[in-house]
Each structure stands twice: as C-alpha cells, then as structure tokens.
Amino acid sequence: MRPILMFAAAATALVSGVAPPAPARADSYVNCSSNDYRRNWCPVYSSGRVWLDRQYSGGRGSCIEGSTWGRDRRGIWVDGGCRARFRVEDRYGSYPNNGYPDYNYNNKKDDTGALIGGLILGGLVVGAIAAANADKEKAPSPPTTSAGSGGSGVAVEACRSEAVSRVAAYGQRPRIDRITTTTASSGGWTVQGYASVDAGPKAVSYAFTCRYDNGAATITRLN
C-alpha cells in the first residue's frame, strides 16, 4: 500500500474513535485446601470473579460455595475439608487494590477511553487525536465509618461466612437466609440476620448477631 493510502486508512480509524482490540488476559488458577477440616485462606492477586474449577476432595469434604468455600478480603477461604482448584478472572490485572477485591467495581461503567496516535509520513509528523468519553453512572458507595476498618459490604461478607461456618455444626447444607440489619458502631460494624441448616427432614433457622472489628468477624449471638 502506498504511503498516502496508509495515512488515509489510519486517519479514518483515529477519527472514528476505533481502537485496536486489547489483548485478552489469561485467567489464573489457585489451589486451596482445608487441612484437617479447618478453615484456610489462599491469597488472590486479582479483583476478578472466582469460580470452582475442579474439586479434589470428596465425601464430607464437598466444596459448596458460601458453605465450605468463598472469598473475602483475605482471599479464597476453604473449610470442612474442601480441597479444590479455583479459577480467578484477571479483570483488572495483577495486584489491584493491594490484592483485595474492589467492592464498588459493579457500580462502575467502563470508559470508552481516549485514543492518541501519531503517524510519520515523508519525515513529517502528523498527529491525530480522537476521543469519546462515556458518561459514568455510579451508585452510592457502601457506607464507611472512621472508627471501622472497612465498609459495610466487607463486614456483611465476613459475617455471612462466619455465620455459615457456625451453623454447619448443627446440620447439613448451611446457608444464609437473609441479612436484616447492618449497623455502624464504635470501632466497626454489627450485622444481624438468619442462617439455616437441614436437620433431618426439617430446615432449622438460627438468628445471629455478628460483630466485625479490626478485619475479623465474631458471632456474638446464635439462637
């Protein structure tokens, strides 16, 4: 292609705001095991989603999301003998947000972005710039408190995991029915809700109160 035609094609792409496709990122995989049926955490250096890819354990060590495995600020957690390989989406590249999830990323809309290009023709530098910015729609962020170590979303997730772990001792298929209140209090958060398990043919529900403070969740009431 002659130089003048090459310039015309490149300039058309710039003016239309069409950027070349970005190379796809490769998802990563993390092996994590609950030894002696105890809870264990494995670090995750991406803010992307996590899926159960392959379960290695069996029998009592079944891997059930929200019951014997999940994700919190410390990474992927496993419990109850779950041993598995997990697939981690490389959404924002390596080590975003200090390796912890960005709990507000679902409220963000991708930018169209700006494209800046320069073409050299016959020893002359020809610059062309085309940009298109999409409007950002951002819902209110989860409330935070100066006394706490994180937002309510972090507290709820940590308390959900702790409540499921506690009620698992009373039956099968432990789960969270609902979260009723999340209240900021001195130094952290108080989360209340209901968790249930299957005890024989019946489902038994437990009301719980959880205290989230200094990055740790503690069940203070369960009945």
Summary of the structure (lengths in Angstrom):
residues: 223
radius of gyration: 24.3
end to end distance: 77.4
largest distance: 82.3
contacts: 628
relative contact order: 0.13
helix: 20%
strand: 41%
